[in-house]
Every structure is written in C-alpha cells, then in structure tokens.
Amino acid sequence: MLRKQIAASVTASSGSVKDHTVNEFLTFRLGNEEYGIEILKVQEIRGYDSITQIANAPSFIKGVVNLRGVIVPIVDMRIKFGLDDADYNQFTVVIILNVANRVMGIVVDGVSDVISLDAEQMRPAPGLGPVIDTEYIMGLGTADERMLILIDIEKLMGSSDMGLLDRSLN
C-alpha cells in the first residue's frame, strides 16, 4: 500500500497523478539518523528495562520480555543495522510492535515524535546496488529540514535472517 503511495508520489512529481494521502510515522533515533515506522504497527512505547537473554540467539536479539503474559522477542536495532555499540541510557526505549499479528519489540536510542507525511514528502529508496541492502527501506521522507529513513518493519522482521514472522505472510 505504502509503496503504491510512494510510487504515486514520484508520478505526482512528474505532474501526471496527484495523491493527497497522508501517512503517519513514529520517528525514532539510532545514532545520528532518524527513522520512521508506520504508526499503525506501534502498540506501545516502554522504557528500556530488564530483558531475559536467550542462549544461542543472534546478537541482535537481546532476549525476551513478559508483557502482560505474552512473551515478546526484543531486537536491538543498532546491532541489527551494524551501528556502533549501543549506549543504554534514560532515553533508550523499546517500541512494542504488532506486525502481522505478532507482538515484538525493537530497542532504539530514543523516540522523537509522530509525523504526518503526504505523498509529495516521500521519495523511493535510492538504488545503491548490491553494496547496500535497501530491501527494508520503503523510502525517504522529508519534513522541514529533517530527512527520515522510512523502514518497512514487516519486511525487516519477516526477513530470513530475522525469522520473527511466518514467511508465508509476506
């Protein structure tokens, strides 16, 4: 759905189609970059708390938490994206997501705000060839002087290296 809206945005910039759809994204920080995920995938935001580690889990899976009786896997996005070591502080949060009817959490450096982007503010992901995997990037969003990397969280969590979603759902 969002890919169609981004494609409509590119077409709109050429003047042939106009799309007035507005999309809302929760913005968060990882290092110096700002990212956005669809607000409809967000269930809640929690402070970073104790996480039970799971033996033999990939390094980006910090462990699990018990969220009101539901065992929720927690992914550290800094590790997943190959960024510097995480510095867990008072701003570090866990965004609890509901993706394809599966509850999971992602650890981020901090949550900024919820931002609305219309089709003219979104651009497709740049083609960077085989050097950089952009499969999980829906596109880039611009608001004022801010540039957001828009993440397709469903594709990311359903990827073969993550394995957090049933692949038949994608």
C-alpha angles and dihedrals in degrees: 000000000000092000088057090051091050090048088049087052092056090047090047091055088057088054102243103100131028120204119185097184115136121209126198122217133185105227123213138172131240109178109313096337130090121219134187134209127185109275091221089068092056117096099174145329120238136180116257106269138164114313125197109234120225119217117245093009118143113269093252091059102082092188137262139300131203106239108187092318097321118110106225124194113224122213121197103220093198090061093041092053093044096244127150118294113292120255105208110209141145091293095053110109141178116229109208110213134193105209120171089343091305121116117220138150136227125204114223135172093247145326117248110185146290113280131190117219125187123207093267090059094055127078130183119261112274116254104245097167124226093323095080125029107230095167092114096045112096092188145286124290127202126200119169104314094337126107115201127195104219111215124206093218093185092058091044095051092042095050118120094248092052099041093185096128133050103263090218088069093063 
